[in-house]
Amino acid sequence: MKKVAVIMGSDSDLPVVKKAVDKLRELDIPYEAHVMSAHRTPAAAANFAAHAAENGFGVIIAAAGMAAHLAGVLAAHTTLPVIGIPIASGGLGGLDALLATVQMPSGIPVATVAVGGAVNAAVLAAQMLALSDEGLAEKLKNSKKEMEEGVAAKDAALQAQL
């Protein structure tokens, strides 16, 4: 199975990013996590992205706040899918990061999840990898079934209370 790269612009993003890592672990998806900055280590970020496919990665998740250029920088240097997680930091509550992550120029797409949407980033990465991995596709089907059963149980509990 291909690995998922989880790149964060700062170690302060870890509390959010850990939710993606936990979901990848739950699905038994191999991953690597690194801190790289679009602004402070641009050459390292570009080099990582340029060689990600040959290093066994299938998807890159990039988490960044404020200017949030990381996902775009990575996407500019690879043909792998890149998923951006905007991080709420600074004075705008993540709106700046959301807009910076989602507004990519033509030809440099970045799939973008909600501000702080690390779990969805991991699930989306898993769905991409599952296109060529039937075992992973089955795990995702089971996960959806568990969510459905969980909601049905909550509804039954609510009905019992009312």
CYANA upper distance limits for C-alpha pairs under 8 A (distance plus 0.5 A):
  1 MET  CA     29 ILE  CA      8.01
  1 MET  CA     30 PRO  CA      8.07
  1 MET  CA    129 LEU  CA      8.41
  1 MET  CA    133 ASP  CA      8.01
  2 LYS  CA     30 PRO  CA      7.76
  2 LYS  CA     56 GLY  CA      6.08
  2 LYS  CA     57 PHE  CA      5.70
  2 LYS  CA     58 GLY  CA      5.59
  2 LYS  CA    129 LEU  CA      7.74
  3 LYS  CA     29 ILE  CA      7.21
  3 LYS  CA     30 PRO  CA      5.35
  3 LYS  CA     31 TYR  CA      5.44
  3 LYS  CA     32 GLU  CA      7.88
  3 LYS  CA     56 GLY  CA      6.49
  3 LYS  CA     57 PHE  CA      4.91
  3 LYS  CA     58 GLY  CA      6.29
  3 LYS  CA     59 VAL  CA      7.66
  4 VAL  CA     29 ILE  CA      7.88
  4 VAL  CA     30 PRO  CA      6.92
  4 VAL  CA     31 TYR  CA      5.05
  4 VAL  CA     32 GLU  CA      7.07
  4 VAL  CA     57 PHE  CA      6.02
  4 VAL  CA     58 GLY  CA      6.52
  4 VAL  CA     59 VAL  CA      5.58
  4 VAL  CA     60 ILE  CA      6.23
  4 VAL  CA     61 ILE  CA      7.71
  4 VAL  CA    125 ALA  CA      7.84
  5 ALA  CA     31 TYR  CA      6.13
  5 ALA  CA     32 GLU  CA      5.64
  5 ALA  CA     33 ALA  CA      6.51
  5 ALA  CA     34 HIS  CA      8.35
  5 ALA  CA     57 PHE  CA      6.99
  5 ALA  CA     59 VAL  CA      6.93
  5 ALA  CA     60 ILE  CA      5.15
  5 ALA  CA     61 ILE  CA      6.46
  6 VAL  CA     17 VAL  CA      8.34
  6 VAL  CA     21 VAL  CA      8.26
  6 VAL  CA     31 TYR  CA      7.52
  6 VAL  CA     32 GLU  CA      6.55
  6 VAL  CA     33 ALA  CA      5.03
  6 VAL  CA     34 HIS  CA      6.93
  6 VAL  CA     60 ILE  CA      6.60
  6 VAL  CA     61 ILE  CA      5.28
  6 VAL  CA     62 ALA  CA      6.53
  6 VAL  CA     63 ALA  CA      8.28
  7 ILE  CA     33 ALA  CA      6.17
  7 ILE  CA     34 HIS  CA      5.47
  7 ILE  CA     35 VAL  CA      6.22
  7 ILE  CA     36 MET  CA      6.98
  7 ILE  CA     60 ILE  CA      7.89
  7 ILE  CA     61 ILE  CA      6.58
  7 ILE  CA     62 ALA  CA      5.29
  7 ILE  CA     63 ALA  CA      6.76
  8 MET  CA     13 ASP  CA      6.80
  8 MET  CA     14 LEU  CA      7.96
  8 MET  CA     17 VAL  CA      7.96
  8 MET  CA     33 ALA  CA      8.22
  8 MET  CA     34 HIS  CA      6.86
  8 MET  CA     35 VAL  CA      5.41
  8 MET  CA     36 MET  CA      6.66
  8 MET  CA     37 SER  CA      8.02
  8 MET  CA     62 ALA  CA      6.25
  8 MET  CA     63 ALA  CA      5.17
  8 MET  CA     64 ALA  CA      6.47
  8 MET  CA     70 LEU  CA      8.49
  9 GLY  CA     13 ASP  CA      7.65
  9 GLY  CA     35 VAL  CA      6.13
  9 GLY  CA     36 MET  CA      5.71
  9 GLY  CA     37 SER  CA      5.16
  9 GLY  CA     38 ALA  CA      7.63
  9 GLY  CA     62 ALA  CA      8.23
  9 GLY  CA     63 ALA  CA      6.78
  9 GLY  CA     64 ALA  CA      5.55
  9 GLY  CA     65 GLY  CA      8.12
  9 GLY  CA     70 LEU  CA      7.14
 10 SER  CA     14 LEU  CA      8.22
 10 SER  CA     35 VAL  CA      6.27
 10 SER  CA     36 MET  CA      7.54
 10 SER  CA     37 SER  CA      7.53
 10 SER  CA     64 ALA  CA      7.87
 11 ASP  CA     35 VAL  CA      6.88
 13 ASP  CA     17 VAL  CA      6.63
 13 ASP  CA     63 ALA  CA      7.60
 13 ASP  CA     64 ALA  CA      7.62
 13 ASP  CA     87 ILE  CA      7.59
 14 LEU  CA     18 LYS  CA      6.10
 15 PRO  CA     19 LYS  CA      7.86
 16 VAL  CA     20 ALA  CA      8.10
 16 VAL  CA     87 ILE  CA      8.18
 16 VAL  CA    116 GLY  CA      6.60
 16 VAL  CA    117 GLY  CA      8.46
 16 VAL  CA    118 ALA  CA      6.81
 17 VAL  CA     21 VAL  CA      7.00
 17 VAL  CA     63 ALA  CA      7.57
 17 VAL  CA    118 ALA  CA      6.34
 18 LYS  CA     22 ASP  CA      6.49
 18 LYS  CA    118 ALA  CA      8.33
 19 LYS  CA     23 LYS  CA      6.79
 19 LYS  CA    118 ALA  CA      6.20
 19 LYS  CA    119 VAL  CA      6.17
 20 ALA  CA     24 LEU  CA      6.70
 20 ALA  CA    118 ALA  CA      5.20
 20 ALA  CA    119 VAL  CA      5.28
 20 ALA  CA    120 ASN  CA      8.14
 20 ALA  CA    121 ALA  CA      7.11
 20 ALA  CA    122 ALA  CA      5.52
 21 VAL  CA     25 ARG  CA      6.67
 21 VAL  CA     31 TYR  CA      8.28
 21 VAL  CA    122 ALA  CA      7.87
 22 ASP  CA     26 GLU  CA      6.65
 23 LYS  CA     27 LEU  CA      6.82
 23 LYS  CA    119 VAL  CA      6.77
 23 LYS  CA    122 ALA  CA      6.67
 23 LYS  CA    123 VAL  CA      7.89
 24 LEU  CA     28 ASP  CA      6.64
 24 LEU  CA     29 ILE  CA      5.64
 24 LEU  CA     30 PRO  CA      7.75
 24 LEU  CA     31 TYR  CA      7.89
 24 LEU  CA    122 ALA  CA      6.50
 24 LEU  CA    123 VAL  CA      8.30
 24 LEU  CA    126 ALA  CA      8.16
 25 ARG  CA     29 ILE  CA      6.40
 25 ARG  CA     30 PRO  CA      7.87
 27 LEU  CA    126 ALA  CA      8.46
 27 LEU  CA    136 LEU  CA      7.96
 27 LEU  CA    139 LYS  CA      7.45
 29 ILE  CA    126 ALA  CA      8.16
 36 MET  CA     40 ARG  CA      8.30
 36 MET  CA     41 THR  CA      6.59
 36 MET  CA     42 PRO  CA      8.32
 36 MET  CA     44 ALA  CA      7.61
 36 MET  CA     45 ALA  CA      6.36
 37 SER  CA     41 THR  CA      5.47
 37 SER  CA     42 PRO  CA      6.72
 37 SER  CA     45 ALA  CA      7.23
 37 SER  CA     70 LEU  CA      6.97
 38 ALA  CA     42 PRO  CA      5.24
 38 ALA  CA     45 ALA  CA      7.00
 38 ALA  CA     69 HIS  CA      6.43
 38 ALA  CA     70 LEU  CA      5.27
 38 ALA  CA     73 VAL  CA      6.85
 39 HIS  CA     69 HIS  CA      8.49
 41 THR  CA     45 ALA  CA      6.80
 42 PRO  CA     46 ALA  CA      6.56
 42 PRO  CA     73 VAL  CA      8.42
 43 ALA  CA     47 ASN  CA      6.47
 44 ALA  CA     48 PHE  CA      6.52
 45 ALA  CA     49 ALA  CA      6.77
 45 ALA  CA     73 VAL  CA      7.89
 45 ALA  CA     74 LEU  CA      6.95
 46 ALA  CA     50 ALA  CA      6.54
 46 ALA  CA     73 VAL  CA      7.22
 46 ALA  CA     74 LEU  CA      6.51
 46 ALA  CA     77 HIS  CA      6.32
 47 ASN  CA     51 HIS  CA      6.79
 47 ASN  CA     77 HIS  CA      8.28
 48 PHE  CA     52 ALA  CA      6.29
 48 PHE  CA     74 LEU  CA      8.48
 49 ALA  CA     53 ALA  CA      8.42
 49 ALA  CA     74 LEU  CA      5.82
 49 ALA  CA     75 ALA  CA      7.87
 49 ALA  CA     77 HIS  CA      5.98
 49 ALA  CA     78 THR  CA      5.92
 50 ALA  CA     77 HIS  CA      5.54
 50 ALA  CA     78 THR  CA      5.71
 51 HIS  CA     55 ASN  CA      6.66
 51 HIS  CA     78 THR  CA      8.29
 52 ALA  CA     56 GLY  CA      7.05
 52 ALA  CA     57 PHE  CA      5.91
 52 ALA  CA     58 GLY  CA      8.36
 52 ALA  CA     78 THR  CA      7.98
 52 ALA  CA     80 LEU  CA      8.49
 53 ALA  CA     57 PHE  CA      5.55
 53 ALA  CA     58 GLY  CA      6.85
 53 ALA  CA     78 THR  CA      8.37
 53 ALA  CA     80 LEU  CA      7.46
 58 GLY  CA     80 LEU  CA      6.80
 58 GLY  CA     81 PRO  CA      7.98
 58 GLY  CA    129 LEU  CA      7.37
 59 VAL  CA     80 LEU  CA      6.28
 59 VAL  CA     81 PRO  CA      5.74
 59 VAL  CA     82 VAL  CA      6.59
 59 VAL  CA     83 ILE  CA      8.25
 59 VAL  CA    125 ALA  CA      6.64
 59 VAL  CA    128 MET  CA      8.17
 59 VAL  CA    129 LEU  CA      8.16
 60 ILE  CA     80 LEU  CA      7.57
 60 ILE  CA     81 PRO  CA      6.84
 60 ILE  CA     82 VAL  CA      5.26
 60 ILE  CA     83 ILE  CA      6.74
 60 ILE  CA    125 ALA  CA      8.37
 61 ILE  CA     71 ALA  CA      8.15
 61 ILE  CA     82 VAL  CA      6.24
 61 ILE  CA     83 ILE  CA      5.20
 61 ILE  CA     84 GLY  CA      6.40
 61 ILE  CA     85 ILE  CA      7.80
 61 ILE  CA    121 ALA  CA      7.37
 61 ILE  CA    122 ALA  CA      8.28
 61 ILE  CA    125 ALA  CA      8.19
 62 ALA  CA     70 LEU  CA      6.92
 62 ALA  CA     71 ALA  CA      5.59
 62 ALA  CA     74 LEU  CA      8.49
 62 ALA  CA     82 VAL  CA      7.57
 62 ALA  CA     83 ILE  CA      6.62
 62 ALA  CA     84 GLY  CA      5.38
 62 ALA  CA     85 ILE  CA      6.53
 63 ALA  CA     68 ALA  CA      8.24
 63 ALA  CA     70 LEU  CA      7.79
 63 ALA  CA     71 ALA  CA      7.71
 63 ALA  CA     84 GLY  CA      6.31
 63 ALA  CA     85 ILE  CA      5.00
 63 ALA  CA     86 PRO  CA      6.43
 63 ALA  CA     87 ILE  CA      7.00
 64 ALA  CA     68 ALA  CA      5.25
 64 ALA  CA     69 HIS  CA      7.84
 64 ALA  CA     70 LEU  CA      6.82
 64 ALA  CA     71 ALA  CA      8.22
 64 ALA  CA     84 GLY  CA      8.31
 64 ALA  CA     85 ILE  CA      7.09
 64 ALA  CA     86 PRO  CA      6.07
 64 ALA  CA     87 ILE  CA      5.90
 64 ALA  CA     97 ALA  CA      7.45
 65 GLY  CA     86 PRO  CA      6.21
 65 GLY  CA     87 ILE  CA      4.81
 65 GLY  CA     88 ALA  CA      6.47
 65 GLY  CA     89 SER  CA      6.16
 65 GLY  CA     90 GLY  CA      8.34
 65 GLY  CA     94 GLY  CA      7.16
 65 GLY  CA     96 ASP  CA      8.17
 65 GLY  CA     97 ALA  CA      5.49
 66 MET  CA     87 ILE  CA      7.90
 66 MET  CA     88 ALA  CA      7.98
 66 MET  CA     89 SER  CA      6.62
 66 MET  CA     90 GLY  CA      6.82
 66 MET  CA     94 GLY  CA      7.29
 66 MET  CA     96 ASP  CA      6.05
 66 MET  CA     97 ALA  CA      5.28
 67 ALA  CA     96 ASP  CA      6.99
 67 ALA  CA     97 ALA  CA      6.21
 67 ALA  CA    100 ALA  CA      6.63
 68 ALA  CA     86 PRO  CA      7.40
 68 ALA  CA     96 ASP  CA      8.29
 68 ALA  CA     97 ALA  CA      5.49
 68 ALA  CA     98 LEU  CA      8.33
 68 ALA  CA    100 ALA  CA      6.16
 68 ALA  CA    101 THR  CA      6.54
 69 HIS  CA     73 VAL  CA      6.65
 69 HIS  CA    100 ALA  CA      7.06
 69 HIS  CA    101 THR  CA      7.25
 70 LEU  CA     74 LEU  CA      6.69
 71 ALA  CA     75 ALA  CA      6.52
 71 ALA  CA     82 VAL  CA      7.13
 71 ALA  CA     83 ILE  CA      7.60
 71 ALA  CA     84 GLY  CA      6.01
 71 ALA  CA    101 THR  CA      7.11
 71 ALA  CA    110 VAL  CA      7.21
 72 GLY  CA     76 ALA  CA      6.52
 72 GLY  CA    101 THR  CA      7.46
 72 GLY  CA    104 MET  CA      7.28
 72 GLY  CA    108 ILE  CA      7.58
 72 GLY  CA    109 PRO  CA      8.31
 72 GLY  CA    110 VAL  CA      7.21
 73 VAL  CA     77 HIS  CA      7.27
 74 LEU  CA     78 THR  CA      7.12
 74 LEU  CA     82 VAL  CA      7.93
 75 ALA  CA     79 THR  CA      7.55
 75 ALA  CA     80 LEU  CA      7.95
 75 ALA  CA     81 PRO  CA      7.93
 75 ALA  CA     82 VAL  CA      6.43
 75 ALA  CA    108 ILE  CA      6.49
 75 ALA  CA    109 PRO  CA      7.44
 75 ALA  CA    110 VAL  CA      7.26
 76 ALA  CA    108 ILE  CA      6.40
 81 PRO  CA    109 PRO  CA      8.47
 81 PRO  CA    110 VAL  CA      7.76
 81 PRO  CA    111 ALA  CA      8.20
 82 VAL  CA    109 PRO  CA      8.03
 82 VAL  CA    110 VAL  CA      5.78
 82 VAL  CA    111 ALA  CA      6.74
 83 ILE  CA    110 VAL  CA      6.10
 83 ILE  CA    111 ALA  CA      5.11
 83 ILE  CA    112 THR  CA      6.10
 83 ILE  CA    113 VAL  CA      7.88
 83 ILE  CA    121 ALA  CA      6.84
 83 ILE  CA    125 ALA  CA      8.05
 84 GLY  CA    101 THR  CA      6.70
 84 GLY  CA    102 VAL  CA      8.41
 84 GLY  CA    110 VAL  CA      6.76
 84 GLY  CA    111 ALA  CA      6.56
 84 GLY  CA    112 THR  CA      5.21
 84 GLY  CA    113 VAL  CA      6.93
 84 GLY  CA    121 ALA  CA      7.96
 85 ILE  CA     98 LEU  CA      8.44
 85 ILE  CA    101 THR  CA      8.22
 85 ILE  CA    112 THR  CA      6.76
 85 ILE  CA    113 VAL  CA      6.23
 85 ILE  CA    114 ALA  CA      7.35
 85 ILE  CA    115 VAL  CA      6.84
 85 ILE  CA    116 GLY  CA      6.70
 85 ILE  CA    117 GLY  CA      6.65
 85 ILE  CA    118 ALA  CA      6.80
 85 ILE  CA    121 ALA  CA      7.42
 86 PRO  CA     94 GLY  CA      6.94
 86 PRO  CA     97 ALA  CA      5.44
 86 PRO  CA     98 LEU  CA      5.54
 86 PRO  CA    101 THR  CA      7.05
 86 PRO  CA    112 THR  CA      8.21
 86 PRO  CA    113 VAL  CA      7.89
 86 PRO  CA    114 ALA  CA      7.36
 86 PRO  CA    115 VAL  CA      5.23
 86 PRO  CA    116 GLY  CA      6.56
 86 PRO  CA    117 GLY  CA      8.20
 87 ILE  CA     94 GLY  CA      6.11
 87 ILE  CA     97 ALA  CA      6.77
 87 ILE  CA     98 LEU  CA      8.25
 87 ILE  CA    115 VAL  CA      6.13
 87 ILE  CA    116 GLY  CA      5.88
 88 ALA  CA     92 LEU  CA      8.09
 88 ALA  CA     93 GLY  CA      5.35
 88 ALA  CA     94 GLY  CA      4.14
 88 ALA  CA     95 LEU  CA      7.93
 88 ALA  CA     97 ALA  CA      7.65
 88 ALA  CA    115 VAL  CA      6.91
 88 ALA  CA    116 GLY  CA      7.30
 89 SER  CA     93 GLY  CA      6.42
 89 SER  CA     94 GLY  CA      6.32
 90 GLY  CA     94 GLY  CA      8.00
 92 LEU  CA     96 ASP  CA      6.73
 94 GLY  CA     98 LEU  CA      6.56
 94 GLY  CA    115 VAL  CA      6.63
 95 LEU  CA     99 LEU  CA      6.65
 95 LEU  CA    115 VAL  CA      8.23
 96 ASP  CA    100 ALA  CA      6.61
 97 ALA  CA    101 THR  CA      6.47
 97 ALA  CA    115 VAL  CA      8.32
 98 LEU  CA    102 VAL  CA      6.56
 98 LEU  CA    112 THR  CA      8.39
 98 LEU  CA    114 ALA  CA      7.99
 98 LEU  CA    115 VAL  CA      6.84
 99 LEU  CA    103 GLN  CA      6.33
100 ALA  CA    104 MET  CA      8.15
101 THR  CA    110 VAL  CA      7.61
101 THR  CA    112 THR  CA      7.12
102 VAL  CA    110 VAL  CA      7.17
102 VAL  CA    111 ALA  CA      7.83
102 VAL  CA    112 THR  CA      6.32
104 MET  CA    108 ILE  CA      6.61
104 MET  CA    109 PRO  CA      6.56
104 MET  CA    110 VAL  CA      7.31
105 PRO  CA    109 PRO  CA      7.81
112 THR  CA    121 ALA  CA      8.47
113 VAL  CA    117 GLY  CA      6.05
113 VAL  CA    118 ALA  CA      8.19
113 VAL  CA    120 ASN  CA      7.14
113 VAL  CA    121 ALA  CA      6.77
117 GLY  CA    121 ALA  CA      6.87
118 ALA  CA    122 ALA  CA      6.86
119 VAL  CA    123 VAL  CA      6.74
120 ASN  CA    124 LEU  CA      6.43
121 ALA  CA    125 ALA  CA      6.64
122 ALA  CA    126 ALA  CA      6.63
123 VAL  CA    127 GLN  CA      6.64
124 LEU  CA    128 MET  CA      6.77
125 ALA  CA    129 LEU  CA      6.81
126 ALA  CA    130 ALA  CA      6.41
126 ALA  CA    136 LEU  CA      7.86
126 ALA  CA    140 LEU  CA      8.34
127 GLN  CA    131 LEU  CA      7.14
127 GLN  CA    137 ALA  CA      7.64
127 GLN  CA    140 LEU  CA      8.01
129 LEU  CA    133 ASP  CA      6.97
129 LEU  CA    136 LEU  CA      8.16
130 ALA  CA    134 GLU  CA      6.76
130 ALA  CA    135 GLY  CA      8.14
130 ALA  CA    136 LEU  CA      5.74
130 ALA  CA    137 ALA  CA      5.32
131 LEU  CA    137 ALA  CA      7.81
133 ASP  CA    137 ALA  CA      6.79
134 GLU  CA    138 GLU  CA      6.68
135 GLY  CA    139 LYS  CA      6.94
136 LEU  CA    140 LEU  CA      6.81
137 ALA  CA    141 LYS  CA      6.80
138 GLU  CA    142 ASN  CA      6.69
139 LYS  CA    143 SER  CA      6.63
140 LEU  CA    144 LYS  CA      6.80
141 LYS  CA    145 LYS  CA      6.79
142 ASN  CA    146 GLU  CA      6.67
143 SER  CA    147 MET  CA      6.80
144 LYS  CA    148 GLU  CA      6.74
145 LYS  CA    149 GLU  CA      6.69
146 GLU  CA    150 GLY  CA      6.55
147 MET  CA    151 VAL  CA      6.80
148 GLU  CA    152 ALA  CA      6.78
149 GLU  CA    153 ALA  CA      6.65
150 GLY  CA    154 LYS  CA      6.77
151 VAL  CA    155 ASP  CA      6.66
152 ALA  CA    156 ALA  CA      6.68
153 ALA  CA    157 ALA  CA      6.70
154 LYS  CA    158 LEU  CA      6.65
155 ASP  CA    159 GLN  CA      6.63
156 ALA  CA    160 ALA  CA      6.71
157 ALA  CA    161 GLN  CA      6.87
158 LEU  CA    162 LEU  CA      6.81
